[in-house]
Amino acid sequence: MANESRKMVVLGAGASIGSKRYPINSSLDQLRDRMPSAENFFYDLFKLNKTENHNERFLNFLGLTYEALYDVIVRAWNINKGNNDFDPNGWRGVNIEEVMTFFDVGSNMFDQDSQEGKLYRQAQKSLLDFMFPLIPMICEGQHCEYLLRVFFGLEPKDTVISYNWDTIAEYTLAKAKANQIRNYAKLMRSDKIEPRMYRNTGLLLKLHGSFNWMVCKNPECPSFDTIKPPFQKNRYKLIGLNESYTCKDCGSNNLRPLIVPPVSNKMIHKDEFLKNQWLIAREKLLDTNELIFIGYSFPPTDYYSEWLFRQIYFIENRNDIKITVVNPQYGKRGSAVTKRYDTIFNDFEIESYKTLKDFAERN
Ligand SMILES: [Zn+2]
């Protein structure tokens, strides 16, 4: 193993935000050429680009579709400061992960049947209904031009790990015709997973689930509660959003994507499929000699991720492991991102790039 070079590319939220989405083939793409960030999720989502006929403007997607949810967030984040008008600037800094956490805590603080408990659970459901299918719509069929260059450099046994629910990584791997996407399809199709068997297989792992991992919630369905592989039957082509609304086994529309919100992180070990994804990632890490983190910040609540990457100290020949961090916050004096990386990888030299573009264009 020692002479063979193996990479692991880890994609965090910043990889999607920094992505150069392509192709731009509809007016919707033109209005929105960036993925929303977690930090300014709603603000980014409401903001529409300048076009030939319009100046930059804001559209209140949330208030138009889930008014009650909109009202609760406006209230709890004191967004309008008592005013009733839609104020896009008030939504700056309203972080999607903090909003999800707020509703998660609330829904656990009250009895299931109480008025408050119902309200919080309804808000949680509305928020997921709002994100799905909106986010998958934004990235349907889209790949990232910068990431594509990175993926062209992948060797057959290299690994791509994504923490993102969107499908930018999948479509970009497919565009690069990388074997990682085919092996990911095989993994999604296998009935029984033995993590050790994947040690020499180059593949994509989505550690927080995905907007295209559809699960049928109809208890009568033969495939009740199991993830449907997001690929067309007997093929390696990803299914489109419109094919993911109806269950092929029972015909119901009772499908939900399997995604792990940040606070439910602690639940990962309870889902056999997800747990195996993490164990495969660990197997792959043991043979890695180049680790590349793109747009990942090591949030302190991501306990599983810290556990995973601390496995690096169980590798005997770890001296020649190269670590690269692509993150505008890394290297800033006193930034939380710098501290996290330097604490976890205190035995390593870290090379860094500010943007995905810089990294893609290196050499
Ligand atoms: Zn079904």
Residues whose N, C-alpha, C, O or C-beta is under 5 A from the ligand:
A	BS01	ZN	C216 N218 C221 C247 D249 C250
